[in-house]
Amino acid sequence: MPVKKMLDGNQAAVEALRLARVQVVAAYPITPQSPIAEKLSQFIADGLLDAKYLRVESEHSAMSCVIGAQLTGVRGCTATSSVGLALMHEVLGVASGCRVPIVMPVVNRALVSPWSLWCDHQDSMAERDSGWIQLYVENGQEVLDAIIMAYRLAEHPDVLLPTMVCLDGFFLSHAAEGVLVPDQETVDQFLPPYQCHNLYLDTDDPMFINNLTSSAEFTEMRYQQKDAFAKAKEVLPEVQAEFYKVFGRKYGMVEGYLCDDAQVVLVTLGSMSGTAKFVATKMRQEGHRVGVLKLTAFRPFPAEELRRVLRGIPVVGVLDRSAGLGAEGGPVCSEVKAALYNEENYPSVQGFIGGLGGRDLSTGVIEKAFKKLLAIQQGLAVGSDSEWIDLSENPLQIREVVQHV
């Protein structure tokens, strides 16, 4: 039977990894992910998790160790955040290119500079084309559930892609709430023991892994990864449907909230989604037809599902927690525009940037975004590619650099 526990997001991630029966842990502490590495080591020391803990000198080494462990046929795990994820960059491509189905909680934190310990999505967005599946979660329960589902998805023989489960630093990682923790027997029925496919390390059957590859085969190997992402779009809904049957909690690649008759819809990602749904409910009571579309999967991007929910909506807003510097909007907004581009009635798409470096996406900020969308829908305002929704009054005067002659 499931047990309800007060857990923060980091603790929920650790419970999920314990229930997944990981056998090798290689993790390097970094704020705000450190409690995951610490709690996993404590579980192993206390005999609550039968696994080997590898003390490594960096995140680069952590990912390298987990890749090696899984190639020998054991389920491994690591976790990271921000500059730790950036340090893994080289080895992330090894994991995805070798089709090693690692599952890694990524506790979202801004990248430098300026130096920050707090949440935004720039760290995982910087790796959006690294060949990893990316799932984003709204609350502590979703942290636990998504990690368990991620193992089923990643290890599916038609997929075999590593997966990030992204949770907002501090807003989720350090915020405690009631989380239903399933029993081990039920999880074992849903998540069978790991079996190594495709590439493996076996002294009785040696093979080259990650060898130098000429242009005669490189493109086709990349295409195999592309095909795996297409398969992941088919497999993930199947995994989510089975999870619902076993555990009673329903998930999709997208979640539409009050969208059926909406005049404007705001697309969200991560913990901001709960705030957006709260504001949408309040504004509905005031007579405004607003809705929210929450993305759970960002890679693979659920274009078909997004089009289905947003079809006929005249104005769509997209709230990015990543700056998208040099682009005509944030990365999520760019994906939404691309997905909707060939629609017969292409909506007006308004991008918003907010919540960077740990700034709270408050109810007031979300309501401001909805009001801008309603003004566009009513012809009272003109949309733009990117509006920084929560700037201070004089942003160019903060630590302004003065040139001395």
N, C-alpha and C positions, 0 to 999 in steps of 0.2 A: 504493500500500500504506500502511496506517496505520503511524504511528511512535509508539512509547511514549516519553513525556517526563515528567520530574518537574515537575509544575506545581502551584501552589497554586490555590485556587478563582478568584481574580481573574485569574490568567494563563489558566486554562481558559476563562473567559468571553471574554477578549480573543481567544484562538485561535478560538473559535466565531464571534465577530463578524467576524474576518478571513475565515474560510471562508465566511461568509454574504455576503461581498463588499459590506459596507455602503459607501455612497458619501458620506455626510455624517455627521460625528461632532460633536455639541455636548454637552460634558460639563463639569461643574464639580466639582473635587475635594472630597471629604469623607471623613474616616476612617469606616470602613475600606474605602471604595470607591476612594480616590484612585489606587491602582496601576492600576485599569482605565483611568481618564482619561489617566494618564501613559503607560502602555504603548501605548494606541491612538495617541497623538500621536507616540510614538517609531516605531511601525510605519509611520505615514504619512511621517515625515521620512526614514526609511531606504528608502522605496519598496517596503515589503512589503505595503502596503495602499494601493490607489488610491482615495483619498477626500479630501474637504475637511474640515479640522478648524476648527471655529468656536470662538474663544475668547470665552466669554460671562461675564457678571458675576454670574450666579446660576443656580440650578437652574430657577427659573421661566422664565428666558430660554432655558435649554438645551432644555426641553421645547417651548417656543414655536417655536424654530428647527427642531427635528426635525419637528414637525407641518407647518410650512411646506415643508420639504424634501420630505417624503413626498407632500404634496399636488401637488407638481410632477412626481412619478413616479420618485423615486429612493429607494432603501432607506436609511433613516437609523437612528441609534442614539444612546442616551445611557445613563447609569447613575447611580445615586444611593444614598442611605442616609439613614435617620433623619430629622433635621430638614430635610435636603435634599428628601426625598420630601414632607414636610409643606409645604414652600415651593412645591412643584409643584402642590399640591392643586387650585387653581383651574383650571390648564391640563390636568390629568389628565381632567377632565370634557369639555374641548374635544376632546381626542384620542379619547375613547370615543364622545362624541356625534356627532362628525364621521366616525366609523368609520375612523380612521386606524390601520392595523395595525403600530404601533411595537412593537418588542421591547426591553425594558429590564431588565437585571440590577439587582436591588435587594439590596444587601448589608445584611442585617438588623442593625439596631442600635436600642437602646432610645431612646424619646423622652424629652425632659426634662419635668419636673424630678423627682427629682434629675438633674443632668447626668451623662451616661454616654457612653462611647465603645464600650461592649460590647454583646453580642448579646442581644436578645430580639425578639419578633415584633410588638411594638406598632406599629411604623412601617407595615408592610404591612397589618396587621389594621385599622388606622385607615382604610385606603383600600379595604376589602373590598367596599364597595358603590359604588365609583366608576365601575363599568362596565368595569374591566380584568379580563381573565383573570389568575389567579394560579396559578403552578406552584411547588412547593417541592421542593428537591433534597437528597439525603442526602450526596453526596460529590463530589469533583472531576470524575469521569467524568460524573456526572449533570448537572453544571453545563454542560459542553460539549454534551452530547447534547440537553439540554432546550432550550437556546437555538436550536440548529439546528431542532429539531422545532417550537419556538414560532413561528418564521418561517413554516413551512409551514401551521401552524394559523391564525395571525393573518391571513395573506394569502389564505386560502381564500375564494373569492367568497361562500360561504354564511355566513361568519363575520365577517371584517373587524372584528376587535376588537383593541385593543392588549393586550399581554401582559407581565406581570411574571414574571421568573424569579428566585425568592427564594432566596438562599443565606446561611447563617448567618455573621455577621461574626466574623472571627478563627478560629472553629472550622472553617470551610471557606475563607474568603477568604485566610487567611494560612497554611494548613496544606498542605504539599506532599505529593503522592502520585503514583503512576504513573498517567498518563492516556493512553489511546490516542487519538491525533490523526489523523483520516482525511485522505486526500489530497484535494486541491482538485477533481480531476476527479469523484471519487465524490460529493462534496458537491454539485457543480454538477448532477449527474444527479438528485439527490434534491430539491434546492432550486433551482427555475428562477429566472430574473431577475424582479425585482419588476415587477408591472403595476398601475398605479393604477386603481381601480374607484370607482364611486359618485360621490364628490366629488373634484374635481381643479381645479388652477389652470392655465388655458390661455388665453393672450391671444387666441387665435383662437376660443375658445368660452367666453366669460366666464359666470360664475354667482355667485350669492350663496352664501357659506359662513359658517356660524355666525351667521346673521342673527337678529334678534329674532323670536321665534315666539309666536304667540298661543295661547290655550287651545284654539282650534279644531283645532290639529294637534299640540300638544306631547305629549299622552298617546299618540297613535299613534306618534310618533317614539320615545318611550321603549319602546313595545311592540316596535318593530323591534329594539331592542337586546336585549330579553328573548328574542325569537325567535332572535337570533344566538347567545345563550348556550345555548339549547336545541340549536341546530345544532352548536355547539362540542362538546357531549356526544357527538354522533354522529361528528364529524370527527376529534376527538383520538384515539380508539381506532384509526381508520383510518390516521392518520399514524404512530402508534406501531407498528402492524403492518407498515407499509411500511418504517419505520426498522429494524425487526428483520430483515426480508428483506435489506436493503442492508448494514447494519452489524453484524448478529448480536447486538445487545443488546436484550433484551426489557423493555418497560415497560408499565405500565397506569395507569389513573387512581387505582387503589388497588393495594396489594400486601399480600396476606395471608401471614403467616409463622407456621407451626405452628398454624394456626387450625382445622384440620379436626375435631379431637377436643378442642379446648380447652374448659376450664371457665370461664376468664376470658381476656379479650383487652384489651390496651392499645393505644389509638389514638394514633399519633405523627405528627409533622410535622417535616421537615428533618433536621438532622444527629443529633438524638437517636435517630433510628430505628435507626441502626447499633448504638448502645449497647443499645437495647431488645432487638434481635434477639440480641445477644451474651448478655444476661442471660437471655432466654427459653430459649436453648439450654442454658445452665448449669442453670437451674431444672428443665428437662425431665429432665436427667441425674439430678437429685435426686428425681424422681418427681412433680413438679408439672405439671399440664396447663395451661400458659400459652401464649399466643400474642400476636402483634403484628400490627396492621393499620396500614400506612403510607399516609398520604394523599399522593399526588403532586399532584393537582388540588384546590385549595380553591375556586376560582371557574373554571368552573362546579363546584358541589358535587356529587360523584358519589354521590348518595343511593341510586340503584338498586344500584350496585356494592357500596356499604357494607352495604346490607341483605342482599345475597346472601352476603357473607363472614361477617357476624355473625349470620345466622339460626340460632336455636337456642342461641346463647351466652347463658348465664344472667346473667353479670355482665360489663359493659364499662366500662373506665376510659378517660378521655381526658386526655392530658397537654398542657396549654396553656402555651406560652412567652409568654403575654400575659395581663395581669392581669384584663381584663374588668371594670374597676371599675364598680360600681353595678349589675352584672348578677348573675344567680344562677349564675355560672360563667364560664369563659373562652369566647371566640368559637367555637373549634372544638367544645367540649363542647356549646354551644347548638345548633350545626348537627347534631351527631350525635344529640342528643335529638330534634330535630325530624324527622330522617330516620327514626328508629326508632319514633316515637310511635304510628303506626297498625299496627305489627306485632302479630300475634295474641298472641304471647308476648313482651310488652314487657320487655326486660331491665332489671336494675338498672344505672343509669348513674352512675358515680362520676367527678366532675371533679377534676382535680389542676391546681394552678398551680405552676410551678417554672421555674428557669433564667432568672430575670429579671436584666437588667443584666449579663449575662455570667457569671452563676453557673453552674458546671459541673453538668450533669445526669449525675452519675456513676453507675457501676454500683450503688453503694449506694442512691442515690436511686431508681433504677428498680426495684431489688429491693424497696425499701420500698413502692413503689406496687403491685407485684404481690402482695406479702404482704397488703396491705390488701384488695385485690380478692378474694383467696382467703379471707380472713376473712369478708368479706361473703357469699361464695358458700356458706360452711360455716355461716352463721348465727351467727358469733362476733363480728360487728361490724355496725354500721348505717352505711349509705352517707350521703353528703351531696352537696349541689350542688357544693361547691368546697372542697377541702382544699389549703392551701398546704403543699406537700410538703417543702420544704427551708428552712423558716424557722430563724433562729437561736433560741436558747432564750428570749430576752426581747425580742421584736421591738419592743414599745412603749417600750423604754428606750433605743433607738438615737436619739441626737440629740433626745431628748425636749424639747419646748417647754414651759417652765415659765412660767406666767402670774404676773406680779408685780402685786401690789395696791398 
